[in-house]
Amino acid sequence: MIIPWQELPTETLQNLIESFVLQEGTDYGEQERTLDEKVADVTQQLHRGDVVIVWSELHESVSLRVAREVR
């Protein structure tokens, strides 16, 4: 089930995005990016609809996924 990001409290959304960014692993680009920059990028992707928040009832977990892979 897709959870609209607008329905989450601001602090919850921020924590979810930070958790996702911290899990992603090593950067492979030429320049290292800060946590704040990565969070801002994911936030913009959510606002554009490129990324969605997905609740898995089976696993009782939430994740961020590329929208086109979910629909």
N, C-alpha and C positions, 0 to 999 in steps of 0.2 A: 504494500500500500504506500502511495506517495503522500508524504506529509508536507503541506504547504509551509515554506519557511516563515511566512508572515504570521503564522499561528503560534510560533514558538516565542517564549519570552526572550528578550535580547540576550540575557546572560546565558541561557541554555544554548541558543544558537551559536554564540561566540565560543562556548566550551566545546560544542560539537565540531565546529570548524577547526579549532586549534587541535583537538584530538586527532582529527583526520589528517591534518597537515603534519603532525608529529609522527604519524604512522607511516607516511609515504616513503621514507627511506632517504637515500643519498641523492643529492642534486647531480645532474650530469652536464649541466651547462657550464659555460666559461666563468660565470660569476655566481658566487654564493648569494642566496637571497635570505633576508631576515624572516623571522616568524611573522612579523607584522605584514611584510610584503606578501608572503604566501597566503595569509589569512585574508588580506584585501583582495587578492586574485580570486580565491574561492568564493568570497562574498559576492564579487561582481558576477561570477559565473552563475551563482544561485539567482541573483536578481535578473539576469538575462534569460534564465530558464535553460542554460546549457547543462547545469548540474541540478539534481533533485535529491531530496532527502527521502530515503526508503526505509520503512519499518518492515521487518521480517517477523511475521507472527510465528513461523516455524522455529526460528532461532532466537526469538525475543530479543532482537537487536536492531539498531538503527545504523544506517550507513549513507554515505554520499556516493551517488552514481552518476555517470554520464547519462543525460536525459534520453538521448536517442537509443541507448542500450536497454532502457527500461520500458519504453512505450511500445 
